[in-house]
Amino acid sequence: MADNSQPTEGTQEISKTQEAAEKITTAQPDTNTAVEAGKTFTQADVDRIIAERLQRERAKLPNDEELKAYREWKKSQQTEAEKAAEREKEYQALQSRAIELERENAVIKAGVKADDAEFVIFKVSRMEGDFKKNLDSFLAENKKYTEPVTENVPGTKHNPSTTDQDANFIAAVRRGAGLK
């Protein structure tokens, strides 16, 4: 016969789990005492504290006049080579912007829809060779970018109304007006 006085593995695990749960519940501090110990602030207090902190931080920063004087001093300290490099950088930026505007103008003059202009510029600029020649060949192959958009307006000659209620109404109006 089996000895029933020794606990089995399953009952040992259950008792260990129960003991652990009891330890957790007794180890948790009372949440009410923790809340009472912390200080609470009103919205006005928080706003005042933040304003004071911002004022202290802003006092550390230089004002506009000091920043302007610093920039002028820094610019005067540049060598001729640095000044020339800065002018060259500005020139390159302006030149690339001018090319971008020329391409945009060429695309719009070619009749490309405004929604598709940016995509067409991207595709054509990736092609080798002259932009205008590439634009002409691209648009010759892709006519969908230059075709006019035709919108169907309900109830017009091109898109007649098809509902029975509308057709009955139109027929009644025509009969009332003496039309067939």
C-alpha positions in Angstrom: 0.0 0.0 0.0 1.1 3.5 -0.6 2.0 5.8 2.2 -0.5 8.7 2.2 1.3 10.6 4.9 3.9 12.1 2.4 2.6 15.0 0.2 2.8 14.5 -3.5 4.6 16.8 -5.9 1.4 18.5 -7.0 0.3 19.3 -3.4 3.8 20.6 -2.6 3.6 23.0 -5.6 0.2 24.2 -4.6 1.2 24.9 -1.0 4.4 26.8 -2.2 2.2 28.9 -4.5 -0.2 29.7 -1.7 2.7 30.7 0.6 4.2 33.0 -2.1 0.8 34.7 -2.6 0.5 35.3 1.2 4.0 36.8 1.2 3.1 39.1 -1.7 -0.1 40.4 -0.1 1.5 41.0 3.3 4.6 42.6 1.7 2.6 45.3 -0.2 2.5 48.6 1.5 -0.7 50.4 2.2 -1.3 52.6 -0.8 -3.3 55.1 1.2 -0.2 56.0 3.4 1.9 56.4 0.3 -0.5 59.0 -1.2 -0.7 60.9 2.1 3.1 61.1 2.2 3.4 62.7 -1.3 2.7 66.4 -1.8 0.0 67.4 -4.2 0.1 70.6 -6.3 -2.7 72.7 -7.8 -2.6 73.6 -11.4 -1.6 77.2 -10.4 1.3 75.8 -8.4 2.5 73.7 -11.3 2.2 76.7 -13.7 4.2 78.9 -11.3 6.9 76.3 -10.9 7.2 75.9 -14.7 7.3 79.7 -15.3 10.1 80.1 -12.7 12.1 77.3 -14.3 11.7 78.8 -17.8 12.7 82.2 -16.5 15.9 80.8 -15.0 16.8 78.9 -18.2 16.1 81.9 -20.4 18.3 84.1 -18.2 21.2 81.8 -19.2 20.7 82.4 -22.9 22.1 85.4 -24.7 19.7 88.1 -26.0 19.2 89.0 -29.7 21.8 91.8 -29.6 24.4 89.6 -28.1 23.7 86.9 -30.8 24.0 89.4 -33.6 27.3 90.7 -32.2 28.6 87.2 -31.9 27.7 86.3 -35.5 29.3 89.5 -36.8 32.5 88.8 -34.8 32.5 85.2 -36.1 32.1 86.3 -39.7 34.9 88.9 -39.3 37.2 86.1 -38.1 36.7 84.0 -41.3 39.6 83.8 -43.7 39.3 84.7 -47.3 39.3 81.0 -48.3 36.4 80.4 -45.9 34.4 83.4 -47.2 35.0 82.2 -50.8 33.9 78.7 -49.9 30.7 80.1 -48.3 30.0 82.2 -51.4 30.5 79.2 -53.7 28.2 77.1 -51.6 25.5 79.8 -51.8 26.1 80.0 -55.6 25.7 76.3 -56.0 22.4 76.3 -54.1 21.0 79.1 -56.1 22.1 77.5 -59.4 20.5 74.1 -58.5 17.3 76.0 -57.6 17.4 77.8 -60.9 17.8 74.5 -62.8 14.9 73.0 -60.8 12.6 75.9 -61.7 13.6 75.7 -65.4 12.7 72.0 -65.5 9.4 72.6 -63.7 8.6 75.4 -66.2 9.5 73.2 -69.2 7.2 70.4 -67.9 4.3 72.7 -67.3 4.7 74.3 -70.7 4.7 70.8 -72.2 1.1 70.4 -70.9 1.7 68.0 -68.1 -1.0 68.0 -65.5 -0.1 69.7 -62.3 -0.6 66.5 -60.2 1.9 64.6 -62.4 4.5 67.3 -62.9 6.8 66.3 -60.0 6.8 62.7 -61.1 7.6 63.6 -64.7 10.4 65.8 -63.6 11.8 63.0 -61.5 11.6 60.4 -64.2 13.0 62.7 -67.0 15.9 64.0 -64.8 17.1 60.4 -64.3 17.5 60.0 -68.0 20.9 60.6 -69.7 21.2 63.6 -72.0 19.4 66.9 -72.5 16.4 67.4 -70.3 14.1 69.0 -72.9 14.9 66.3 -75.5 14.3 63.6 -72.9 11.1 65.3 -71.8 9.7 65.3 -75.4 10.6 61.6 -75.9 9.1 60.7 -72.4 5.9 62.5 -73.1 5.6 60.9 -76.6 5.8 57.5 -75.0 3.5 58.4 -72.0 0.6 60.4 -73.4 -1.4 59.9 -70.2 0.5 62.8 -68.5 -0.6 65.3 -71.2 -4.1 64.1 -72.1 -6.9 66.4 -70.8 -9.1 65.1 -68.1 -12.7 64.6 -69.0 -15.1 64.6 -66.1 -18.6 63.1 -66.4 -21.2 65.2 -64.8 -24.3 63.4 -63.7 -27.5 64.3 -65.7 -25.7 65.7 -68.7 -25.8 64.6 -72.3 -22.7 62.5 -71.9 -23.8 60.8 -68.7 -27.6 60.8 -68.5 -29.4 60.1 -65.3 -30.3 56.4 -65.1 -32.4 56.2 -62.0 -36.1 55.3 -62.4 -37.2 58.1 -60.1 -35.3 60.7 -62.2 -36.6 59.2 -65.5 -40.2 59.3 -64.1 -39.8 62.9 -63.0 -38.4 64.0 -66.4 -41.3 62.2 -68.2 -43.9 63.8 -66.0 -42.3 67.3 -66.6 -42.3 66.7 -70.3 -46.0 65.6 -70.3 -46.9 68.6 -68.2 -45.2 70.9 -70.7 -46.9 69.2 -73.6 -43.8 67.5 -74.9 -43.7 63.9 -75.9 
